Amino acid sequence: MTEIDPMATPATTVSVWNIANALTMLRLALVPFFALALLADDGHSTAGRVTACVLFGVASLTDRIDGELARKRSLITEFGKLADPIADKALTGTALVGLSVLGDLPWWVTLVVLVREVGVTMLRFWVIRHGVMAASRGGKLKTLVQAVAIGLLLLPLTGALHTAAVAVMAVAVLLTVVTGLDYVARAVRLRRPVRA
């Protein structure tokens, strides 16, 4: 998930109608179509699973592009800062829950990832008056590995390829936990001077 620095540019001077926000809304609009493709024929449709993977890939790509456009062209808006994480969590959450409903991903994995995502969002709000908690390199790596893992699990893979997909998801879960703890430590450090 692309992180946007809320302090990068005054959001009030930028029109909400811009390409970065349009890509964010496209990502959000793709979520129900992605869910329908994933759950087609109770998740047993090969065409449905491939379509779901393609839609997930396109939506994930818009996440990367909209963040870069917003920063490089100074298109950061209050709407974008709110809509971007909502679109991200809607896409990832739908994918994880859908895979768990189909029995392709243990529910505990879905819960760990979603709790971490919600927790980091809450931490950012907790420290927002004391500083911006930007995405770390570990957080960016987690996002990439997580997207690859989900994309692989969406495909109707079997045998060694499926085992590889599960292994990539295991790495994603490990990065999810480690980077989540790192964000907690960073949030505490940001708040500490205020208490002193």
KATAFEN-V246155 format. One record per helix or strand of 3 or more residues. SS is the DSSP state (H for helix, E for strand). FROM is the first residue (numbers start at 0). TO is the last residue. Records with the same first field share a line. If there is no record, write none. Layout:
SS->FROM-TO + FROM-TO
This chain:
H->10-12 + 18-42 + 45-71 + 77-100 + 106-126 + 136-153 + 158-194
